[in-house]
Amino acid sequence: MAVLKLLTLLLIVHLAYGGPPGTTGDLNSPKLKELVEKDAKQYLESFGYMSKFKADKKSESKTQEPSKYDLQTALRRFQKAFLIYRSGIVDVPTHSKMNEYRCGNKDMHEGEDLKDDLQY
């Protein structure tokens, strides 16, 4: 019983000091940044913010990766659509918005620009 209380106390202290994993807001770890960018690319492609990249003619088995510019442009489109500061990087607010529950419909087709002059 005393061991269980001690383990519970240690767990509470650990969670209070460091928080659950991934809640510090630090996305600067290279491995974490790579995973988050990979998830962001998949999200942006599946919801139409970035066009899907086709295979090269030379190597038909591998798909061409989007450039950094393409990713930044798609991120800015997404951030503009959801009224997030347009940094062009996968920051904590952007990543949080991408992880919210939503429908499976595309928001735009193949990375079209958003219209600024909507009229109703």
PASEBA-308029 format. One line per field, with one value per residue: x negated, z negated, y negated of N, C-alpha, C in turn; residue in one letter. Coordinates in Angstrom, 2 decimals. Atoms other than C-alpha are relative to their C-alpha. Example, Ala and Ser with C-alpha at 12.3 -4.5 7.8 and 13.67 -1.06 7.14 Angstrom:
residues 2
n.xx: c(-0.89;0.82)
n.zz: c(0.00;0.06)
n.yy: c(1.19;1.19)
ca.xx: c(-12.30;-13.67)
ca.zz: c(-7.80;-7.14)
ca.yy: c(4.50;1.06)
c.xx: c(-0.90;0.77)
c.zz: c(0.00;-0.73)
c.yy: c(-1.20;-1.09)
residu: c(a;s)
//
This chain:
residues 120
n.xx: c(-0.81;0.90;0.67;-0.98;-0.10;1.25;-0.04;-0.99;0.59;1.03;-0.67;-0.59;1.10;0.53;-0.95;-0.06;1.26;0.26;-1.22;-0.06;0.87;-0.49;-0.84;0.81;-0.07;1.29;0.05;1.32;0.73;0.04;-0.85;-1.39;-0.29;-0.14;-1.28;-1.09;-0.06;-0.53;-1.45;-0.57;-0.05;-1.12;-1.24;-0.18;-0.32;-1.30;-1.07;0.05;0.83;1.22;-0.30;0.73;1.16;0.03;1.30;0.91;0.08;1.18;-0.23;-1.46;-0.42;0.01;-0.69;0.81;-0.31;-0.22;1.12;-0.25;-0.86;-1.35;-0.53;-0.26;-1.15;-1.18;-0.23;-0.57;-1.40;-0.73;-0.03;-0.91;-1.37;-0.43;0.29;1.18;1.11;0.58;1.45;0.53;0.66;-0.89;0.16;-0.95;-1.41;-0.30;-0.04;-1.20;-1.16;0.01;-0.37;-1.39;-0.93;-0.67;-0.53;1.02;-0.09;1.09;-0.31;0.28;0.42;1.39;0.75;-0.46;0.09;-1.25;-0.51;-0.08;-1.15;-1.23;-1.23;-1.16)
n.zz: c(0.00;0.07;-1.30;-0.92;0.31;-0.44;-1.47;-0.36;0.29;-1.01;-1.27;0.10;-0.04;-1.37;-0.89;0.35;-0.38;-1.43;-0.77;-0.86;-1.17;-1.14;0.35;0.32;-1.09;-0.67;-1.23;-0.56;-0.07;-1.42;-0.28;0.15;-1.10;-1.21;0.09;-0.09;-1.39;-0.81;0.24;-0.60;-1.46;-0.28;0.27;-1.01;-1.26;0.04;0.05;-1.18;0.14;-0.77;-1.01;0.18;-0.87;-0.79;-0.11;-1.03;-1.19;0.12;1.01;0.13;1.26;1.07;-0.29;0.19;1.24;-0.20;0.43;1.21;-0.43;-0.16;1.33;0.65;-0.66;0.43;1.41;0.07;-0.44;1.11;1.11;-0.40;0.03;1.38;0.75;0.84;-0.48;-1.18;0.14;-1.00;0.66;0.83;1.40;0.89;-0.36;-1.28;0.25;0.80;-0.88;-0.90;0.75;0.43;-0.73;-1.09;-1.05;-0.94;-1.27;-0.29;0.14;-1.30;-1.01;-0.48;0.45;-0.55;0.92;0.62;-0.47;1.04;-0.24;-0.01;0.01;0.30)
n.yy: c(1.18;1.16;0.09;0.57;1.43;0.63;0.06;1.01;1.30;0.26;0.28;1.34;0.96;0.00;0.68;1.42;0.66;-0.04;-0.12;-1.17;0.15;0.75;1.15;1.17;0.96;0.06;-0.81;0.21;-1.25;-0.39;-1.16;0.43;0.93;-0.80;-0.71;0.97;0.46;-1.10;-0.01;1.21;-0.20;-0.91;0.74;1.05;-0.66;-0.65;0.98;0.86;1.21;-0.23;-1.02;-1.26;-0.05;-1.22;-0.66;0.48;-0.85;-0.84;-1.04;-0.04;-0.60;1.00;1.24;1.20;0.71;1.44;0.84;0.80;1.10;-0.53;-0.26;1.29;0.60;-0.75;0.32;1.35;-0.11;-0.60;0.96;1.08;-0.52;-0.20;1.23;-0.19;0.83;-0.63;-0.12;-0.91;-1.13;-0.80;0.38;-0.68;0.24;-0.65;-1.44;-0.27;0.12;-1.16;-1.20;0.06;-0.85;0.71;-0.86;-0.44;0.73;0.94;1.42;0.63;-0.95;0.06;1.17;1.29;1.14;0.41;1.29;1.02;0.88;-0.78;0.79;-0.85)
ca.xx: c(0.00;-2.84;-4.53;-1.35;-1.06;-4.71;-4.29;-1.15;-2.95;-5.89;-3.53;-1.74;-5.04;-6.29;-3.12;-3.06;-6.71;-6.95;-3.36;-2.17;-4.41;-3.96;-2.21;-5.12;-4.51;-8.09;-8.15;-11.86;-13.02;-14.22;-12.42;-9.20;-9.40;-9.84;-6.83;-4.65;-5.59;-4.85;-1.41;-0.80;-1.66;0.81;3.50;2.94;3.02;6.13;8.14;7.04;4.66;1.78;1.98;0.97;-2.45;-2.78;-5.59;-8.64;-9.07;-12.50;-11.47;-7.81;-7.83;-8.53;-6.32;-7.86;-8.02;-6.60;-9.19;-9.55;-7.93;-4.92;-4.50;-4.77;-2.24;0.21;-0.25;0.45;3.65;4.74;3.85;5.74;8.82;8.91;7.91;4.58;1.50;0.00;-3.51;-3.87;-5.26;-3.65;-3.39;-1.34;1.92;1.75;1.00;3.81;6.31;5.24;5.90;9.46;12.30;13.84;15.69;13.83;14.80;12.11;11.99;10.59;9.53;5.82;4.58;6.70;6.24;8.88;11.07;10.72;13.77;16.64;20.04;23.29)
ca.zz: c(0.00;-0.85;2.45;4.35;2.58;3.32;7.02;7.21;5.57;7.98;10.96;9.76;9.21;12.66;14.41;12.51;13.28;16.92;17.98;20.22;23.22;26.07;24.12;23.66;27.03;28.15;31.76;32.21;31.69;35.13;34.89;33.66;36.29;39.04;37.83;37.48;40.97;42.44;40.79;41.97;45.58;45.49;43.97;46.44;49.40;48.22;47.64;50.85;49.53;51.46;54.72;54.64;56.07;58.83;59.50;61.42;64.96;64.07;60.93;61.17;57.84;55.72;55.49;55.70;52.36;52.15;51.84;48.71;50.65;51.57;47.94;46.67;49.24;48.32;44.62;45.19;47.09;44.20;41.59;43.55;43.84;40.09;39.02;37.56;37.78;41.22;40.31;42.97;40.39;38.41;35.06;32.05;33.00;36.56;35.40;32.84;35.49;37.80;35.03;34.37;35.38;38.73;41.73;44.54;47.29;49.00;48.24;51.66;54.87;55.54;53.60;55.11;53.62;51.19;52.36;50.32;51.84;50.90;51.65;50.30)
ca.yy: c(0.00;-2.39;-1.58;-2.41;-5.76;-6.52;-5.68;-7.82;-10.72;-10.38;-10.32;-13.46;-15.27;-14.23;-15.38;-18.65;-19.39;-18.32;-17.83;-15.03;-14.34;-16.79;-19.55;-21.92;-23.58;-22.94;-21.78;-22.45;-18.87;-17.66;-14.31;-15.88;-18.63;-16.03;-14.02;-17.11;-18.35;-14.91;-14.91;-18.47;-17.55;-14.65;-16.87;-19.71;-17.30;-15.47;-18.67;-20.42;-23.08;-21.53;-19.60;-15.96;-15.38;-12.85;-10.41;-11.52;-10.23;-8.84;-6.94;-6.00;-4.16;-7.24;-10.28;-13.71;-15.52;-19.05;-21.79;-23.93;-26.78;-24.62;-23.57;-27.16;-28.37;-25.61;-26.32;-30.01;-29.10;-26.89;-29.52;-32.18;-29.97;-29.34;-32.87;-31.80;-34.03;-33.30;-32.20;-29.51;-27.08;-24.28;-26.02;-24.93;-26.75;-25.39;-21.86;-22.04;-23.18;-20.35;-17.82;-18.96;-16.67;-17.63;-16.28;-14.56;-17.01;-19.05;-22.76;-23.68;-22.01;-21.42;-24.43;-27.21;-30.66;-31.84;-34.70;-37.89;-39.57;-37.27;-38.73;-37.35)
c.xx: c(-0.86;-0.70;0.94;0.16;-1.23;-0.02;1.00;-0.54;-1.06;0.62;0.58;-1.08;-0.56;0.93;0.09;-1.25;-0.15;1.24;0.00;-0.89;0.68;0.83;-0.80;0.05;-1.29;0.01;-1.37;-0.86;0.00;0.92;1.48;0.40;0.23;1.34;1.18;0.12;0.56;1.52;0.68;0.10;1.17;1.34;0.27;0.33;1.42;1.16;-0.14;-0.83;-1.29;0.33;-0.84;-1.12;-0.08;-1.41;-0.84;0.03;-1.16;0.24;1.49;0.45;0.08;0.77;-0.91;0.47;0.26;-1.20;0.38;0.95;1.45;0.66;0.34;1.24;1.29;0.33;0.61;1.46;0.86;0.16;0.95;1.45;0.53;-0.37;-1.10;-1.09;-0.74;-1.52;-0.61;-0.78;1.04;-0.28;1.10;1.46;0.42;0.15;1.25;1.25;0.09;0.45;1.43;0.85;0.72;0.54;-1.12;0.02;-1.18;0.47;-0.20;-0.51;-1.43;-0.71;0.39;-0.21;1.37;0.41;0.09;1.28;1.31;1.20;1.16;1.25)
c.zz: c(0.00;1.33;1.03;-0.22;0.48;1.52;0.48;-0.22;1.03;1.35;0.00;0.09;1.42;0.95;-0.29;0.45;1.52;0.86;0.82;1.23;1.12;-0.34;-0.30;1.09;0.79;1.20;0.66;0.04;1.46;0.34;-0.06;1.15;1.30;0.01;0.18;1.43;0.92;-0.17;0.65;1.52;0.37;-0.18;1.11;1.36;-0.03;-0.03;1.06;-0.11;0.81;1.01;-0.27;1.01;0.67;0.08;1.10;1.19;-0.13;-0.98;-0.32;-1.34;-1.13;0.43;-0.32;-1.27;0.31;-0.51;-1.27;0.33;0.14;-1.36;-0.72;0.60;-0.44;-1.46;-0.16;0.44;-1.15;-1.15;0.32;-0.12;-1.43;-0.92;-1.04;0.58;1.11;-0.06;1.09;-0.60;-0.82;-1.45;-0.83;0.35;1.30;-0.19;-0.79;0.87;0.94;-0.71;-0.53;0.87;1.07;1.00;0.96;1.33;0.17;-0.17;1.31;0.95;0.44;-0.32;0.65;-1.03;-0.57;0.52;-1.17;0.11;0.10;-0.08;-0.21;0.55)
c.yy: c(-1.26;-0.20;-0.63;-1.50;-0.75;-0.15;-1.05;-1.40;-0.37;-0.34;-1.42;-1.07;-0.10;-0.74;-1.49;-0.74;-0.08;0.03;1.28;-0.21;-0.79;-1.22;-1.25;-1.06;-0.11;0.93;-0.12;1.25;0.47;1.18;-0.38;-0.92;0.76;0.74;-0.95;-0.52;1.08;0.08;-1.19;0.15;0.89;-0.71;-1.01;0.59;0.55;-1.00;-1.09;-1.26;0.10;1.09;1.24;0.06;1.35;0.56;-0.64;0.95;0.98;1.16;0.03;0.56;-1.02;-1.24;-1.17;-0.70;-1.48;-0.79;-0.74;-1.16;0.45;0.24;-1.30;-0.67;0.68;-0.28;-1.38;-0.01;0.54;-0.99;-1.15;0.46;0.13;-1.16;0.19;-0.89;0.75;0.01;0.88;1.15;0.76;-0.35;0.67;-0.31;0.69;1.50;0.38;-0.04;1.20;1.27;-0.04;0.92;-0.83;1.00;0.38;-0.72;-0.94;-1.44;-0.75;1.07;-0.29;-1.31;-1.32;-1.10;-0.31;-1.37;-0.97;-0.83;0.79;-0.93;0.95;-0.61)
residu: c(m;a;v;l;k;l;l;t;l;l;l;i;v;h;l;a;y;g;g;p;p;g;t;t;g;d;l;n;s;p;k;l;k;e;l;v;e;k;d;a;k;q;y;l;e;s;f;g;y;m;s;k;f;k;a;d;k;k;s;e;s;k;t;q;e;p;s;k;y;d;l;q;t;a;l;r;r;f;q;k;a;f;l;i;y;r;s;g;i;v;d;v;p;t;h;s;k;m;n;e;y;r;c;g;n;k;d;m;h;e;g;e;d;l;k;d;d;l;q;y)
//
